[in-house]
Amino acid sequence: MSESKAVIFGCAGAELRPEEAAFFAEHRPWGFILFGRNIVSLDQVAELTASLRDCIGRPDAPALIDQEGGRVQRFKPPLVPQYPSGADLGALYHVNAEAGLRAAWILSRLHAFDLYPLGITVNCLPVLDVPAPGGHEVIGSRAYGITPAVVAALGQAACEGLKAGGLLPVIKHIPGHGRAGADTHYELPRVDASRAELSARDFAPFKALAGEAMAMSAHVVFTDIDPDQPATTSRRVVDEVIRSEIGFDGLLMSDDVSMNALSGDFATRTGAIFAAGCDVTLHCNGNRAEMEAVASVAPVLSGDSLRRARAVMAAFRAPDLSDEAALRDEFEGLMAAS
């Protein structure tokens, strides 16, 4: 662990290339993330995650994915079912709160049934963003609801379902992406709401789940807190909001450093992410030149970041003994009732 760099990388395709393996062996990322381009079959994914871990000599290195359901689902039919979105769970919650919470837990447990045998150990959910009028649809149906209490309740159930299945969750996008009027993949959003408004609405679900082990930052400028930098590269947002007001002391990873919301070359972006106080930077697309620039700046894990990374590793648990078939039947019944 002490030799791992504070970075999570993706790889280019469905198999690990020799040159990629050599690069990862040299730079020893803390973990890896998979996307649709990396998925052909279940057996192939299991081989890929094993190869990634083998090349850095860490059989427990975290392997991440975004498998929410709805339109953000890297594994798709026929490999796994098409799962409902966060908004679908929220709709059930509004009809029957107990059923909605149960469905959120079961959906995460089903994700774990799908992912754990393949060597994937972290699922980047729940989305704790609270959409607001004027917010971009990049969140949209991914959100559980439009009130902090509903988002927090369903998000907590989702976290517990993942942990029951041997995976860890990542709360995102801290401290809140719901008001952003642009897609951060393409441009930098600016949110002009007052800090009091943000505290009451946007930050609230993250505060409720501040004890989770990992969080992903938002590439969003909050002008009343730091008019110049998005949360990901803002020391003020990280210190005053994420660490202090929200009270999150887990591993803080950036959202993807290659998103166009961030500016500058990749070394500059990466340096700004660490200067702001993020523990780990995330680079997703497998582009070798970009990864080399990121790796040239990413530090070895140390200090509080190393402590938090170790806490993540200590938080993993073996899956419970839930009956998969029974849970799938129950889930279908719950969603049919909505």
N, C-alpha and C positions, 0 to 999 in steps of 0.2 A: 504493500500500500504506500509506503513512504517514497517509493520510487515512481509512482504513477504521476503522470502529468494531469493537470486540472482541466481536462478536455474530454469531451465525448464526440467520437467521430462516426460518420457513416462510411459505407464502402460502395463501390460503383455498381456492382451487379449481383448476380445470383450465386457466384462463386468468388472466393477470395483469390485475387491474382497474386502471383509471387512477389511482384514489386510492392503491392499493398501490404502484404504480410511483412516484408522487410521494413517498410516505413513504420508500421505499427510496432514492430519489435524494437525499433530504434527509439520511438517516442513514447511508448507505453501509455496510451490513453487510459483514463480511469474506467471508461465504458464505451459502449457502441450503441448506435441506434439504427433500426431497420425501417425501410420504406417499401412501397409497392414494387419498386424496381428490383428489390432483393428477394422477391417471393415468387417461386414457381410451383413448388409442391411442399407438403409438410415435411417429408423426409429431407428435402434439399435445405429447408430453413434450419432444421436441427443440425445438419452437417455444417452449415454456414456459421451458426453461433458457436459451435464447437471449434471450428477453425479460427474464428476471431479470438477466442479465449486462448487457444493453443499458441498463437503467434506471439502473445504477450506473456505467456507463462502464468496466467491467472485464471484458474478454472471457475472462480467465483465472480469474475468481472461482470458488472451489471450490463444486461442487454435490454435496451429500451425499444418501445414502439408506441405509436399513437393509434390505439384501437378503441375508439369511443363508441362506435355505432353511428347510425345516420350517415352523413356524407364524409365523415372522417373515420375511415375504417380501412386499414392497410390490407388486412386479410379479408378477402371477399368470397362470395359464393363462386364455385362450389366447395371451396376449401373449408369455409365456415358459413353459418347462416348470415343473412343480412339482418343486422340487429337494429332496433329502434334508436332514435336520437334522444338526447337529453330532454328536448321539448316534449317528446312522446311520453317519457316518464313523468314529466311535470304535469302533463294533461291528466294522466291517471291519478297523480297525487291530488289534484284539485277535485276529482270525483270521490276519491277514497284515499285519505292520507296514509293509512296503514298499508294499503295495497301498493301505493306508490313507493313507499320506503322499502317494502319487501321486494318489489320489482327492481329497484335500483341496486339492492344488495345482490339479488340473484343474477342480474345482468353482469355485474362485475365478477361474480363467481364463475359464470359461464365463460367470460373472457379468460379467466385463469385456467379453466379446463382446456381451452383452446391453446393457450400460449405456454403454459408451464412445461409441458412435455417437449417443447421445441427449444428449450433453453432460454426463453424470453422471461425476464424476471422483474421488469418494471414496465408498467403501463401508464402512459402520460395522460391520466385522467384523475380526478374530475375537473371539468371546466367550471370554475367558480365565478366566472364573469357574470355580471348582472346587466343585461341589455337595457339601454335607455333610448328614448326617442331620438332619432338622428344617428344612432349607432350603425356601423356598417354590418352587412349580413355575413361577414367573415366569422362572426360569432353566431348570431341568428339562432337557428334551431339546435345548435350545440349546447345552448344554455338550458338549465333545468326550469327556469322561470324568470320572472321579472321582479321578484322581491327577494331581498337578502335572506330572509328566514327560510323560504322554500329552497333556494339554491344551497344554503348551508346544510339543511336537513338531508336533502337528496345526495349532496356531495359527500356527507359523512357516511351515509349508507353505502355509497359506491366505494369509498375507501375501505370500509370494513369487509366488503365482499372480495375485493382484490386480496387483502391480507389473509383472509380465510383460505384463499387458494394458493398461497405461497408467493404472491407478487407484492410489490410495493407500489403505491400510487405517487403521482406528482401533481400537486395542486397548481392550477394555472388559470390565468396569466397574472401573477401577483404584481402590483396591488389591485389590478382590475382593468379589463379591456372592453367592458361593455359600452362605454360611452364613445369609444374611438370611432371617428367618422371615416376611416380609411382602412384598407387592408394593408397590414404591415409587411406583407410579402412584397409590396410594390411602392409604398410611400409611408412617410412618417406622420401619424396622426397627432393632433394637438387637442387636448381636452381643457376647456376653460372653466369648468365647474369649480366652485370654491372648495377649499380644503374641508370645510364643514360638511358640504354636500357629499364629497367623496368619502369622508369618514363614516357618515351615516349609512351610505348605500353601497358604494363600490368596495370599500375595504372590509365591510362587515363579515362576509362569508370567509374570507381569509383569516380574519381574527378568530372566528369560531373554530377553524381547522388548523390553527397555528402550530399544533403539536405534531403534525405530520412530518415525515422525515425529509421530504423533498418538495421544492417548488420551482416553477419556471417563471421567469420575469416577463414583463410586458414591454414591448418596444413602443411605448406611448409617452408623450410629453404631457405632464400635468402642470399647466402654466402657473398655478397658484402655489406650487411647491418648488419647482425648478423649471423656469421658462426656456432653458437652453438645451437640456439633455433629456432624452427618454429615460424611463425608469431603469432600464438595463444598464445605462452608463451614467447614472446620476448617483453620486455619493450621498446627496441629501435625501433622495427617495429611499435608497437602501438603508441608510442609518436611521433617519427620522421616522420613516413610515414602515418599511418592511420589518426591520429589526426591533424598533422601539414601539411604535403605536400598535402595529399588528402583533408583534411579539413572536415573530417567526425566527427560530434559531436553528432550523434545519439547513440542509444543503441547498443553496440557492444557485440554480443553473440559469444561464441566459437562454432566451429563445434563440432560434437559429441565427448565428452571426452573419450568414449570407443573405439575410433578408434586406431588401432595399430601404427599409426604414432606417437602417444604420448607415452612416456616411464614413468616408475615408477608405483607405485600402485595408486589407484584412489584418495586417499587423496592427494598424492604428485602431481598428475596431476592437480587436482582442485586448489590446492594452487598456483601452477605455473601460471595457467590461470588468477587468480585474481591478483597475484603479477605483472603480465605483464600489467594489466590495462583493461582487459575485464570487462564488466559490469555484465554479466550473463553467467553462464556455461550451456551447453546443454548436457543432458544425455538421450539417446533415447531408449535403449533396454528393459527397464522395469525390469532389474535384481535387485532384492531387496538388495542383499549384496553390489553391486556396488553403488546403490543409497544411502544406509546408509553411505558409505564412503564419497561420494560426499557431502551429507547433513551435515556431521560432520565438514566440512571445509568451505562450502559455507556461506558467511556472509549474514546478513540481509541487504537489500538495504539501502544505505545511501549516503549522499554527492552527487557528480555529477551523480553517477549511479542511485540514486533515482530520481534526476531531469530528467534524460533521460527517465527513466521508466514512470514517470508521463507525459512527453511529448508524449510518445507513446500512452498512454491512452487518452490523449486529442486530438490526431490526428484522432481517429475513427470518421467516419461520416455515416449517414444513406445511404442506397443504393439510386442511382438515379432511375428514372422511365423508364429506357430503356425497350423496347419490346423484350423479350427473343426470341420468335419465329422468329421475323424479323431479329434479330442479328444472330441467328443460320443459317438462310437461306443465309444471306449476307456472312457469314464466309465460308460456303460451296462453294459459288460462287467464292469467292476470291481464295480459295485454289485450286479449280478446274482449275482456270486460270493459276496457276503457273506451 
